[in-house]
Amino acid sequence: MVIKIILLVVFFGVMVGVGIYCRKNATDVNGFVLGGRSVGPWLTAFAYGTSYFSAVIFIGYAGQFGWKYGIASTWIGIGNALIGSFLAWAILGRRTRIMTQHLNSATMPEFFGKRFDSKGLKIGASIIVFIFLIPYTASLYNGLSRLFEMAFGIPYVWCIVAMSVLTGIYVIAGGYMATAINDFIQGIIMLIGIVAVIAAVLGTQGGFMEALKGLAAVQDETVSDMPGAFNSFFGPDPLGLLGVVILTSLGTWGLPQMVQKFYAIKHEKDIRKGTVISTGFAIIVAGGCYFLGGFGRLFDVDVAANGYDAIIPTMLSTLPDLLIAVVVILVLSASMSTLSSLVIASSSTLTIDLLKGNIIKKMTEKKQVLLIRIFVVVFIVISALIAIYQTQSKNESVKFIAQLMGVSWGALAGAFLAPFLYGLYWKKTTKLACWVSFIFGAGIMILNLFFRSFFPVILQSPINCGAFTMIAGLILVPLVSLISPKPKKELVEDAFACYEKRVPAAQKRSLD
């Protein structure tokens, strides 16, 4: 217990110290929200990765999908690395950085408003962001608290209070730059921790080959009657596995807190480095988490009584105290980095896109930063209260971490992914197409939350339903754009002019 407490105190001290150190960078909106657009590739890549992977992944998704699909759940981590990281950086990174600076937009809703010359789109997007980031944030508290209860025996409420207060301190003090530096430190902890934990857990089963043999002997006819289903290449349910891969990988393309990382990178040329770093980080962390979860059935877990979220804590409970302390810091790092990204995205959106110029007509830089800081507190408090209710609720639709995240990711990515992607690449994308995507993505997930039993069986899972909204949006936006009034030519040409700007290049990059 002494080791655990010492590590926690040191960890919290470093996080708060970084926040105080970075307060000089958070004096205006650009500095607080984007770090002055001067964040290098290593910090940006780690900020992207640590915002991507949290307690939701490590405790919720790794446990639930490892139990359902066995060792094949590792494909989810591979998909996260290749689609959610590599392709996201390669396809969105460069164009996002160039166009958002050209349009002078600091948030995703502000991008929609300026790209399509629509105040309504900006307001609509900001409302969707604020509403649907809350359940995701609540799920972060849940996963972390379960681990703390296992390691320290601390009541759930105190876990939430501690995480809320400490994250709030360094975000309010240092803004995005404090978050980016802390994300880098937290990312290193995650990389070391996941490797150590996998080795230790497999060691309790006699090593990797013995663990695979044990998994091959597991039989659960309620899932599959195929022998060795849980150590097979694609697992007992390849179609369900594909839905999870799509949601958790493609979903990052439409999440405001993820895309905003591209806004802040210092140089457009740093995106190449960031792509490689971010992909490597995802392979180790995401691949490692799901690989670990795939062996969950080798441990004595009463899923019916305790739920999927108890699987990973049960697997870790047999580890030595020092390793449990490392795991606690690992999951705490993952959760606090994601929480800080979520609260900055939500509070900045509410201030810049909803209040500024609409409810409060004149707002100075100083007042905007003050309001953003206030909304950081408000957002943290609301999500913490929901997290407490979530664990005490008897409503099974909000009981598991993965389902909370599925609702949030499905609504946000279903609404934003397609119009954002087409808005960066296709001049014919229309304002009406954006509205259709917003309404369809958010609307379907709301209906799924309250009227799940009326949906087709395959879409009753919020995971599959979220994947469906994303794919549907990619089809709806071009169809609606082709039949709706064309956007103003001068508006489109101005937005895309940034891509044609001439810049000098070294001869090693261009012979011309």
Phi, psi and omega in degrees: 000323180297316179300314181300315183292318179300314180298320179295316181298315178298315181300310181296322180297318179295316181300313181293321179299318177298319179300316180293319179299325185269006185297334180291341180270000187240042183266342176228175185298314181299321179288317183289319187271324186236007181062028181070019184050041183229032182265129184286175186294322181293312179296318181294316181297317179290323176298320178297311183294316182288332174287330181289313189250123185222195175299334177300318179286307189292316183266313186280296186292314182299320179291309184294312186279334172295322178292320184283320189246355180068213184295340178295343178298344176301332177301330179297315178296321178295318177298319177301321181288313186280317183268311185286337180246296185301305183291326179298315178293317184292321186268320185261327191305302184298309183293323178297313181299317183289310186289322181293326176290320179298319180275354182056049179250135183256347182225166178294315176301323179294326175299312180299317181299318183277324180295322183249010178051053184220111176293326180296318178298319180296315180293315180300316180295321181294324178293317179298317179300310185296319183290314190268351172282341182295310179297328177296315179298320178300323181292333177295315179300317185301308182299319182292319184295324179297322180290319179295321178297321179291320186275325187240344185071025182277135178302149185306315185299320182291328175299314181297315181299313182298312181296320181296310184296312184292319176295318180301320182299308185283333176289314181296321182287310190248354178062213186296322182296319176297320178296317182295316180294316178296324177299322179296314178297314181295325179295319177298318177300318180296318181298312180293316184297317185292323178295315181295319182293316180301314180299318182290316182294315178295328177298327179291344180255010179090013180103174186298312184294321178292322178296321177297319178298316178298321180292325179295332182276349181287132180230128176222098185291343176290340179258310181199144176263008179282126178298138178066028184298327189274356170238022178275168188297315181246005176075184184283344184217080183300324181292316177296322178298320179298320178300319179293319179300315181296312183298311186280344182257303181290333183301329182297336181294339183242010180269123184304317183291341177272310182298328182297339178297327180289332179298325194266351185297143190294304181239141179301327181291339180289351182295327177300312179297316180299324179299313181294313182297313182297320180293317177298319178299315182294321180300316182288310186284305182291313178301319179295318180299310183289325175299316178297314180299333181298341180262012184301327183288352177278353182249156184279091181237127176267086184296322181300323183271322188251350179085167181295332185290352178270352187294304183296313176303324178294318178298325184274342187295340181271356183284159175298157184304320181297317180291324176297321177298319178297318180296318179301314179294322179301307183289326176297317178300312181298319184286317182292325178294319178292318180300317181297321178295319182294316184289326176293316180298315184288314183291322178291322177297315181297320182285307187285321189262333184255312185276314184295124177080349179250295179271318176250107188294316181244123183220115179287165178303315182299319180290324178297315180297320178298315180295320178300316179297320179296317181289336172302314179296313181300315182296317179297317181295314181299312182294327178294318178296320178295322179298319178295316178297322185300319182284336181266351183287145175266359179281110184295339182292342178240020189279322187259147180304314184299324180289322176300314181293323180300318179297314182294308181297317181300317181291313183292308181290324177297324180280318193257331189305304185296309180295329178290314181297310179294327179296330178281331190246330192242120183291337184274000178298132186249163178296320180298321179298322177296315179299319180298317180294319178301308185292317182294310183298308181290321183296315180298319181290327175294315177298321179296325181292320186259335184231043186302323185293341180273351180279156172305150187308316184293336182260003178288336173284128177298336178295307181293323180294321177297318177297322179297317181296324180293311180297318180297321179298321179295337177270319184293317185301310179293325179296312181293323180298324182287334183254357180257164181305138182292147176291160179298131184299318183293326178295313181293315182297323179294318180296319185271355180297333183297332181286340183265358182297132180281132177228147178290147180225145176293150184296335178293342178260336182210126179286341180277000000 
